[in-house]
Structure formats: C-alpha cells, structure tokens
Amino acid sequence: MSRRKTIQIVEERTWLSEAVPWQWIHVRTAEGATACKLLETDAKQFVAVVQQSRLLQGIAAEYAKQLYTALTGSTNSMVMHY
C-alpha cells in the first residue's frame, strides 16, 4: 500500500502539535524549513503528575472526551471518569 505524500504548510507564529500528550503512535513526519522551537513532554511523567490532582484528572478526562469526539465525530466516548 502506497501513501500519497501530503504537504501542509504551517505558517509563521502558529503551532504544530500532536493530538494528545499521552502515549501516541507517530504516523507522519514534520520538517522545518527554518529554525523552530520544539517542546516535548514525557508521557509517563505527564500521567504521574495528572494522577496527583483531582482537578487535573478532570481536565484531562474532559480533554480526552472532546478529542475523541473531534476525531471520530461520535459522542459515544469510552473515556473513563475518575
């Protein structure tokens, strides 16, 4: 199966981001034509920090539900509540 190469231009002063801060399988690549800044988070450390706070757990769960809906078009989310 061949993949068609798609080029998406990210304009200056805009963000390019992975969909979620949790563990993720990368299926595409990104290349910078000029110097840029990169921020990387550690998924295991992110989860450890979120688990320490009910507030952060609620924010993360709501984010996950909204992301699921945006990606699938379905509101039948399987996201667990804390």
Summary of the structure (lengths in Angstrom):
residues: 82
radius of gyration: 15.9
end to end distance: 40.8
largest distance: 44.9
contacts: 103
relative contact order: 0.11
helix: 33%
strand: 0%
